Amino acid sequence: MLEITHDPSEHIRGLQQLLISDKKKVAFLFGAGTSLSKKNERSLFVPAMADLTQSIERELSKKAAYKTAIDEIKTEIGTEKYNIETLLSNLEQKLAIIAGGKLNALTKDEIESFITDVKKQIRETVSVHKNLEKREDLIQFDFAEWIGRADRKFPIEVFTTNYDYLFELGLEGKNIPYYDGFTGSYVPFFNSDSVEDLNFLPHQTKLWKVHGSLGWHYDKDSNKVIRKDSSEEDILIYPSTLKYSDSKKQPYISLLDRLSNFLKQDDVVLITCGYSFQDDHINERILTALNSDKQSYVVALYYDKDEKNKKCNLDENSPIVQKAKSNSKLSVYGFRKAVIGCQCGKWKLKTESDKTDIFSYYEEDFLVETDKLKVEIKGGEMWTGEGELFLPDFVKFVTFLKSMIIENDLSPKEEKK
């Protein structure tokens, strides 16, 4: 059987042409992977799931009753499946069924307090903005620079599942006007009508936080979602089994409607990065929209590298691969494999000359013959064309975006003023 391969040079250049041209409407969907990306050693970042879990567990285990409950729940779930999401889900399920008595040595009130404390620790962990020294150290600052200097007919729309303020810090640090669904000055309130209107502020960058944000609160007196200083009353979709039902409430339903309606337009593209496709309520919106008859598509820059085991996990059995193989409008770019046109295959250059202008985003493998076996090394003698694509790494992707900025004294937008 003929091996399926995809030429990285062809698809890197395709992305370049897409992003340089102003013909299409472009949006991004950024997940947790973008908040843990570091531009340099001084960069603020939100820990990955494993580190986040360890940090929160360490803090909560200072209370003996919580430590006992955590140890028991970890045994119930299994160490491999245990993380902050499965812990919170387990607690919420038990809170829903407990009456009298105890579960994991906790009463109903104690489980409720435990859940509150877990959520408090999540909020505190993602509140990295409190330690900000220089915005220039954020990779989101560089992303905002690209937005500010890209000469586009249609504004960029950014959807993110992250609660933190890193994209806000980047945009404001580069003086980029943006709209996030809130209207007003003294007590800004969420304006669902404006979010659902695709023509509202047609020339302004959009930032849509589909899982909520630090600083969002529900005001009972006005029955509105308002924005003020972050506190324990922040409304967020926390990582648990309840996130699907929570996503059907306001303001989240309006934000997901925006994502659906954006994709149901002609000539639009959604580029995802740092998003794992683990949120079914978001995946459903994306895939349903792609099944419309509009000319829209999604390019998923999928971080499938397992740093601990030194391997990449994108294969035929991956859920994201199954989704992409059944929908030609969804392409998935992993580090060593891709799904394009419903076909899953390795990255492989067609000719050695193709690597000239993509070397910053693609590193080749080489094979060298030995007496007994072939050993894969870097810098060997036998050219194969196979290798690793770096674009699923958010830092590399932003570097890719910035490479398309025309280096003039003034940006294109400034020159036109």
Secondary structure in CASP SS format (residue, H / E / C, confidence):
PFRMAT SS
TARGET T0000
AUTHOR 0000-0000-0000
METHOD secondary structure of the structure
MODEL  1
M C 1.00
L C 1.00
E C 1.00
I C 1.00
T E 1.00
H E 1.00
D C 1.00
P H 1.00
S H 1.00
E H 1.00
H H 1.00
I H 1.00
R H 1.00
G H 1.00
L H 1.00
Q H 1.00
Q H 1.00
L H 1.00
L H 1.00
I H 1.00
S C 1.00
D C 1.00
K C 1.00
K C 1.00
K E 1.00
V E 1.00
A E 1.00
F E 1.00
L E 1.00
F E 1.00
G C 1.00
A H 1.00
G H 1.00
T H 1.00
S H 1.00
L C 1.00
S C 1.00
K C 1.00
K C 1.00
N C 1.00
E C 1.00
R C 1.00
S C 1.00
L C 1.00
F C 1.00
V C 1.00
P C 1.00
A C 1.00
M H 1.00
A H 1.00
D H 1.00
L H 1.00
T H 1.00
Q H 1.00
S H 1.00
I H 1.00
E H 1.00
R H 1.00
E H 1.00
L H 1.00
S C 1.00
K C 1.00
K C 1.00
A H 1.00
A H 1.00
Y H 1.00
K H 1.00
T H 1.00
A H 1.00
I H 1.00
D H 1.00
E H 1.00
I H 1.00
K H 1.00
T H 1.00
E H 1.00
I H 1.00
G C 1.00
T C 1.00
E C 1.00
K C 1.00
Y C 1.00
N C 1.00
I H 1.00
E H 1.00
T H 1.00
L H 1.00
L H 1.00
S H 1.00
N H 1.00
L H 1.00
E H 1.00
Q H 1.00
K H 1.00
L H 1.00
A H 1.00
I H 1.00
I C 1.00
A C 1.00
G C 1.00
G C 1.00
K C 1.00
L E 1.00
N C 1.00
A C 1.00
L E 1.00
T C 1.00
K H 1.00
D H 1.00
E H 1.00
I H 1.00
E H 1.00
S H 1.00
F H 1.00
I H 1.00
T H 1.00
D H 1.00
V H 1.00
K H 1.00
K H 1.00
Q H 1.00
I H 1.00
R H 1.00
E H 1.00
T H 1.00
V H 1.00
S C 1.00
V H 1.00
H H 1.00
K H 1.00
N H 1.00
L C 1.00
E C 1.00
K C 1.00
R H 1.00
E H 1.00
D H 1.00
L C 1.00
I H 1.00
Q H 1.00
F H 1.00
D H 1.00
F H 1.00
A H 1.00
E H 1.00
W H 1.00
I H 1.00
G H 1.00
R H 1.00
A C 1.00
D C 1.00
R C 1.00
K C 1.00
F C 1.00
P C 1.00
I C 1.00
E E 1.00
V E 1.00
F E 1.00
T E 1.00
T C 1.00
N C 1.00
Y C 1.00
D C 1.00
Y C 1.00
L H 1.00
F H 1.00
E H 1.00
L H 1.00
G H 1.00
L H 1.00
E H 1.00
G H 1.00
K C 1.00
N C 1.00
I C 1.00
P C 1.00
Y E 1.00
Y E 1.00
D C 1.00
G C 1.00
F E 1.00
T E 1.00
G C 1.00
S C 1.00
Y C 1.00
V C 1.00
P C 1.00
F E 1.00
F E 1.00
N C 1.00
S H 1.00
D H 1.00
S H 1.00
V H 1.00
E H 1.00
D C 1.00
L C 1.00
N C 1.00
F C 1.00
L C 1.00
P C 1.00
H C 1.00
Q C 1.00
T E 1.00
K E 1.00
L E 1.00
W E 1.00
K E 1.00
V C 1.00
H C 1.00
G E 1.00
S C 1.00
L C 1.00
G C 1.00
W E 1.00
H E 1.00
Y E 1.00
D E 1.00
K C 1.00
D C 1.00
S C 1.00
N C 1.00
K E 1.00
V E 1.00
I E 1.00
R E 1.00
K C 1.00
D C 1.00
S C 1.00
S C 1.00
E C 1.00
E C 1.00
D C 1.00
I C 1.00
L E 1.00
I C 1.00
Y C 1.00
P C 1.00
S C 1.00
T C 1.00
L C 1.00
K H 1.00
Y H 1.00
S H 1.00
D H 1.00
S C 1.00
K C 1.00
K C 1.00
Q C 1.00
P C 1.00
Y H 1.00
I H 1.00
S H 1.00
L H 1.00
L H 1.00
D H 1.00
R H 1.00
L H 1.00
S H 1.00
N H 1.00
F H 1.00
L H 1.00
K C 1.00
Q C 1.00
D C 1.00
D C 1.00
V E 1.00
V E 1.00
L E 1.00
I E 1.00
T E 1.00
C E 1.00
G C 1.00
Y C 1.00
S C 1.00
F C 1.00
Q C 1.00
D C 1.00
D H 1.00
H H 1.00
I H 1.00
N H 1.00
E H 1.00
R H 1.00
I H 1.00
L H 1.00
T H 1.00
A H 1.00
L H 1.00
N C 1.00
S C 1.00
D C 1.00
K C 1.00
Q C 1.00
S E 1.00
Y E 1.00
V E 1.00
V E 1.00
A E 1.00
L E 1.00
Y C 1.00
Y C 1.00
D C 1.00
K E 1.00
D E 1.00
E C 1.00
K C 1.00
N C 1.00
K C 1.00
K E 1.00
C E 1.00
N C 1.00
L C 1.00
D C 1.00
E C 1.00
N C 1.00
S C 1.00
P H 1.00
I H 1.00
V H 1.00
Q H 1.00
K H 1.00
A H 1.00
K H 1.00
S C 1.00
N C 1.00
S C 1.00
K C 1.00
L E 1.00
S E 1.00
V E 1.00
Y E 1.00
G C 1.00
F C 1.00
R C 1.00
K E 1.00
A E 1.00
V E 1.00
I E 1.00
G C 1.00
C C 1.00
Q E 1.00
C E 1.00
G E 1.00
K E 1.00
W E 1.00
K E 1.00
L C 1.00
K C 1.00
T C 1.00
E H 1.00
S H 1.00
D H 1.00
K H 1.00
T C 1.00
D C 1.00
I C 1.00
F C 1.00
S C 1.00
Y C 1.00
Y E 1.00
E E 1.00
E E 1.00
D E 1.00
F E 1.00
L E 1.00
V E 1.00
E E 1.00
T C 1.00
D C 1.00
K C 1.00
L C 1.00
K E 1.00
V E 1.00
E E 1.00
I E 1.00
K C 1.00
G C 1.00
G C 1.00
E C 1.00
M E 1.00
W E 1.00
T E 1.00
G E 1.00
E E 1.00
G E 1.00
E E 1.00
L E 1.00
F C 1.00
L C 1.00
P C 1.00
D C 1.00
F H 1.00
V H 1.00
K H 1.00
F H 1.00
V H 1.00
T H 1.00
F H 1.00
L H 1.00
K H 1.00
S C 1.00
M C 1.00
I C 1.00
I C 1.00
E C 1.00
N C 1.00
D C 1.00
L C 1.00
S C 1.00
P H 1.00
K H 1.00
E H 1.00
E H 1.00
K H 1.00
K C 1.00
END
